[in-house]
Amino acid sequence: MRKHRTDLAYEEVLDLQDNENFTHTKKAYRGITTHHISIHHPCEEIDKQPGEYVTIELDDLNDASQREEAVAVTSDCLKQIISGLPTQGTRALIVGLGNQEITADSLGPMAAREVIVTAHLHRLNEAELAQGTSEVAVIVPGVMGQTGLETAEFVQAVARQFKPDFVIAIDALATRSIERINRVIQISDTGIQPGGGVGNHRKVLNEELVQAPVVAIGVATVVSIEALIDQVLSTVQCDDYEKVMEHIHYQESYQMVVTPKEMDEEVKHLTEVISTAINQVLHPRYSQM
């Protein structure tokens, strides 16, 4: 099976033996499996920036009790990543990346809009209302096709004024495996490249650009046609495997991504899990109500 583009650090190290380049720890927590991956320095075998990555494996999103468990695990993992940032402040800028008009790319905007906004309360000195909350602002910058602007530069301009202690960017990701679509949440402290998973490379949204650490939360919502066919062919006897894959690779009309028919409902569940987890971490007062 060929090595296709993926946004998931877990898929980059899945078939590798632990070595000096990375550490991979698998844990079971509340019935949910998590993978904690530390990439220590740049290397050719792993196409990811050095940093911390946590992958959360989900199961049945239609089960309310399992979504509650997913919220608890996602919240704990997010706390872990934020606690490792080189900042002690709690002023956060939440960025919902993606295009809400396209279901498979709507997770970022939908989840961001469910995060409780409190920056105005802190600035207006509404002490009673702001108590037990972080100072949180939310933006949904859209995509270049809608605004004509680089998304990362849009965020940079807002961050220059708001001066967050850290940024949380929420986005849809690409996977190499159809089994991981809508079943994997990744949290990392290395920033994010909007559109990178589907080859639509935009400027990287990272600490260097916004002058604050960038935590990325993403869900694998699409897989490329090439990776999907490769996955199918790898499970059956195919005498012309290399010929077929080479043909697909060089056919521009095959450079597409696919997503399941249940995407609408599953994105709603994922929006609930991610936004609730963020609210629990940033707003302890409201998470106890």
C-alpha positions as CSV (number, residue, x, y, z in Angstrom):
1,M,0.0,0.0,0.0
2,R,1.4,3.4,-1.0
3,K,2.0,6.3,1.4
4,H,-0.7,8.9,0.7
5,R,-1.0,12.4,2.1
6,T,-2.6,12.5,5.6
7,D,-3.2,15.1,8.2
8,L,-3.0,12.5,11.0
9,A,0.3,12.0,12.8
10,Y,-1.0,8.7,14.0
11,E,-1.1,7.4,10.4
12,E,2.4,8.7,9.8
13,V,3.9,6.5,12.6
14,L,1.4,3.6,12.5
15,D,3.8,1.2,10.7
16,L,7.0,2.6,12.2
17,Q,9.0,1.2,15.1
18,D,9.6,3.6,18.0
19,N,13.0,5.3,17.4
20,E,14.8,8.5,18.4
21,N,12.5,10.6,16.1
22,F,9.3,10.0,17.9
23,T,7.5,8.4,20.9
24,H,4.1,6.7,20.5
25,T,2.0,5.8,23.6
26,K,-1.3,4.0,23.4
27,K,-3.8,4.4,26.3
28,A,-7.3,3.3,27.1
29,Y,-9.4,5.8,29.0
30,R,-13.1,5.7,29.7
31,G,-13.4,2.9,27.1
32,I,-11.9,5.1,24.5
33,T,-8.4,4.6,22.9
34,T,-6.0,7.5,22.6
35,H,-2.6,7.7,21.0
36,H,-0.1,10.2,22.3
37,I,2.6,10.9,19.8
38,S,5.6,13.1,20.5
39,I,7.7,14.0,17.4
40,H,11.1,15.1,18.6
41,H,12.6,16.6,15.5
42,P,12.1,16.9,11.8
43,C,12.7,13.7,9.8
44,E,12.0,12.3,6.4
45,E,10.0,9.3,7.5
46,I,7.4,11.5,9.3
47,D,5.8,14.3,7.3
48,K,4.8,16.3,10.4
49,Q,6.2,19.2,12.5
50,P,7.9,18.3,15.8
51,G,5.5,18.6,18.7
52,E,2.7,16.8,20.6
53,Y,-0.2,15.1,18.9
54,V,-3.1,13.3,20.6
55,T,-5.4,11.0,18.6
56,I,-8.7,10.1,20.0
57,E,-10.5,7.1,18.5
58,L,-14.3,7.3,18.5
59,D,-16.9,4.5,18.0
60,D,-20.6,5.1,17.8
61,L,-21.5,8.8,17.5
62,N,-25.2,8.0,17.5
63,D,-25.0,6.8,21.1
64,A,-25.5,9.8,23.5
65,S,-23.6,8.1,26.4
66,Q,-20.6,7.5,24.1
67,R,-20.6,11.1,23.0
68,E,-20.5,12.1,26.7
69,E,-17.4,9.9,27.1
70,A,-15.9,11.4,24.0
71,V,-16.4,14.9,25.4
72,A,-14.7,13.9,28.7
73,V,-11.7,12.4,26.9
74,T,-11.4,15.2,24.4
75,S,-11.6,17.7,27.3
76,D,-8.9,16.0,29.2
77,C,-6.6,15.7,26.2
78,L,-7.1,19.3,25.3
79,K,-6.2,20.3,28.9
80,Q,-3.0,18.3,28.6
81,I,-2.0,20.0,25.4
82,I,-2.8,23.5,26.7
83,S,-0.9,22.8,30.0
84,G,2.2,22.1,27.9
85,L,2.1,25.5,26.1
86,P,4.7,28.1,27.0
87,T,2.0,30.4,28.4
88,Q,0.1,30.8,31.7
89,G,-2.6,33.1,30.3
90,T,-6.2,32.2,29.5
91,R,-7.1,34.6,26.8
92,A,-8.0,32.4,23.8
93,L,-8.9,33.1,20.2
94,I,-11.0,30.3,18.7
95,V,-10.8,30.0,14.9
96,G,-13.3,27.9,12.9
97,L,-11.6,27.0,9.7
98,G,-13.4,25.7,6.7
99,N,-16.4,26.3,4.5
100,Q,-19.8,25.9,6.2
101,E,-21.5,25.6,2.8
102,I,-19.8,22.2,2.2
103,T,-20.8,19.6,4.8
104,A,-17.4,17.8,4.9
105,D,-15.6,21.1,5.5
106,S,-18.2,22.6,7.9
107,L,-16.9,21.2,11.2
108,G,-14.7,24.2,12.0
109,P,-17.3,27.0,11.6
110,M,-20.0,24.9,13.2
111,A,-18.0,24.0,16.3
112,A,-16.5,27.5,16.7
113,R,-20.0,29.0,16.8
114,E,-21.0,26.8,19.7
115,V,-18.1,28.0,21.9
116,I,-19.1,30.5,24.6
117,V,-17.8,34.0,23.8
118,T,-16.7,36.0,26.9
119,A,-14.1,38.5,25.7
120,H,-16.7,41.3,25.7
121,L,-17.6,40.5,29.4
122,H,-14.0,40.7,30.5
123,R,-13.4,44.0,28.6
124,L,-16.6,45.6,30.0
125,N,-15.6,44.6,33.5
126,E,-18.7,42.4,34.0
127,A,-17.0,40.6,36.8
128,E,-20.0,38.6,38.0
129,L,-20.8,37.3,34.5
130,A,-17.1,36.7,33.6
131,Q,-16.2,34.8,36.8
132,G,-15.1,31.3,36.2
133,T,-14.5,31.8,32.5
134,S,-11.5,32.5,30.2
135,E,-11.4,35.5,28.0
136,V,-12.5,34.0,24.7
137,A,-13.1,35.5,21.3
138,V,-14.3,33.5,18.2
139,I,-13.9,34.1,14.5
140,V,-15.0,32.2,11.5
141,P,-12.9,33.6,8.6
142,G,-14.3,31.5,5.8
143,V,-12.1,30.4,2.9
144,M,-10.2,32.2,0.2
145,G,-12.9,31.4,-2.4
146,Q,-15.4,33.3,-0.2
147,T,-13.3,36.2,1.0
148,G,-10.4,36.6,-1.4
149,L,-8.1,36.6,1.6
150,E,-5.6,34.2,2.9
151,T,-7.2,32.6,6.0
152,A,-4.0,32.7,8.0
153,E,-3.5,36.4,7.3
154,F,-7.0,37.1,8.4
155,V,-6.3,35.3,11.7
156,Q,-3.0,37.1,12.0
157,A,-4.7,40.5,11.7
158,V,-7.2,39.6,14.4
159,A,-4.6,38.2,16.7
160,R,-2.5,41.3,16.4
161,Q,-5.4,43.3,17.9
162,F,-6.7,40.7,20.4
163,K,-3.3,39.5,21.5
164,P,-4.4,36.0,22.7
165,D,-2.3,33.8,25.0
166,F,-3.1,31.0,22.6
167,V,-5.2,30.2,19.5
168,I,-7.4,27.1,19.1
169,A,-8.0,26.3,15.4
170,I,-10.7,23.8,14.5
171,D,-10.6,22.2,11.0
172,A,-11.6,19.2,8.9
173,L,-8.7,16.8,8.2
174,A,-7.9,14.2,5.6
175,T,-7.1,10.5,6.4
176,R,-5.6,7.6,4.4
177,S,-8.3,5.2,5.7
178,I,-12.0,5.2,5.1
179,E,-12.5,3.5,8.6
180,R,-11.1,6.7,10.3
181,I,-13.5,9.1,8.6
182,N,-15.5,10.9,11.4
183,R,-13.9,8.4,13.9
184,V,-10.7,10.2,14.8
185,I,-10.1,13.5,16.6
186,Q,-6.6,14.9,16.6
187,I,-5.3,17.6,18.9
188,S,-1.8,19.1,18.4
189,D,0.3,22.0,19.5
190,T,2.0,22.6,16.1
191,G,-0.4,24.8,14.3
192,I,-2.3,23.8,11.1
193,Q,-2.2,24.3,7.3
194,P,-5.7,25.0,6.0
195,G,-6.5,22.8,3.0
196,G,-3.3,20.8,3.3
197,G,-4.9,17.4,3.6
198,V,-6.6,17.7,0.2
199,G,-3.6,19.4,-1.6
200,N,-5.1,22.9,-1.5
201,H,-2.2,24.3,0.4
202,R,-2.6,27.7,2.1
203,K,-0.4,29.7,4.4
204,V,0.4,27.8,7.7
205,L,-1.4,29.1,10.8
206,N,1.2,28.7,13.5
207,E,2.9,30.5,16.4
208,E,5.4,32.3,14.2
209,L,2.5,33.9,12.2
210,V,0.2,34.9,15.1
211,Q,2.8,35.4,17.8
212,A,0.9,32.9,20.1
213,P,0.9,29.1,20.4
214,V,-1.6,27.4,18.1
215,V,-3.5,24.4,19.2
216,A,-5.2,22.5,16.4
217,I,-8.3,20.3,16.8
218,G,-9.3,18.4,13.8
219,V,-11.5,15.5,12.6
220,A,-10.7,13.3,9.6
221,T,-13.8,13.9,7.4
222,V,-12.5,13.0,3.9
223,V,-10.3,10.5,2.2
224,S,-8.8,10.8,-1.3
225,I,-10.0,8.6,-4.2
226,E,-6.4,7.5,-4.7
227,A,-6.0,6.4,-1.1
228,L,-9.4,4.7,-1.1
229,I,-8.7,2.7,-4.2
230,D,-5.3,1.8,-2.9
231,Q,-6.9,0.6,0.4
232,V,-9.3,-1.6,-1.6
233,L,-6.7,-3.1,-3.9
234,S,-4.4,-3.9,-1.0
235,T,-7.1,-6.2,0.5
236,V,-7.6,-8.2,-2.7
237,Q,-5.5,-10.0,-5.2
238,C,-4.7,-7.5,-8.0
239,D,-2.0,-8.5,-10.6
240,D,-1.9,-4.9,-12.0
241,Y,-1.8,-3.1,-8.7
242,E,1.1,-0.8,-9.6
243,K,-0.3,-0.1,-13.1
244,V,-3.7,0.8,-11.7
245,M,-2.3,3.1,-8.9
246,E,0.1,4.8,-11.4
247,H,-2.9,5.5,-13.7
248,I,-5.0,7.0,-10.9
249,H,-2.1,9.1,-9.6
250,Y,-1.5,10.8,-13.0
251,Q,-5.2,11.3,-13.9
252,E,-6.2,14.8,-12.9
253,S,-9.9,13.8,-13.1
254,Y,-9.3,11.3,-10.3
255,Q,-7.9,13.9,-7.9
256,M,-11.0,14.0,-5.7
257,V,-11.9,13.3,-2.1
258,V,-14.9,11.4,-0.8
259,T,-17.0,11.4,2.3
260,P,-19.8,9.1,3.7
261,K,-23.5,9.8,3.1
262,E,-24.1,10.1,6.9
263,M,-21.9,13.1,7.0
264,D,-24.6,15.7,8.0
265,E,-25.6,13.9,11.2
266,E,-22.1,12.9,12.1
267,V,-20.8,16.4,11.8
268,K,-23.5,17.6,14.2
269,H,-22.4,15.0,16.7
270,L,-18.7,15.9,16.3
271,T,-19.6,19.6,16.6
272,E,-21.2,18.9,19.9
273,V,-18.3,16.8,21.2
274,I,-15.6,19.4,20.2
275,S,-17.4,22.6,21.2
276,T,-18.5,21.1,24.6
277,A,-15.0,19.9,25.3
278,I,-13.6,23.4,24.6
279,N,-16.2,25.1,26.8
280,Q,-15.4,22.7,29.6
281,V,-11.7,23.5,29.4
282,L,-12.0,27.3,29.0
283,H,-15.1,27.9,31.1
284,P,-15.1,25.8,34.3
285,R,-18.0,27.7,35.7
286,Y,-20.3,26.7,32.9
287,S,-19.1,23.2,32.7
288,Q,-20.3,22.6,36.2
289,M,-23.8,24.0,35.6
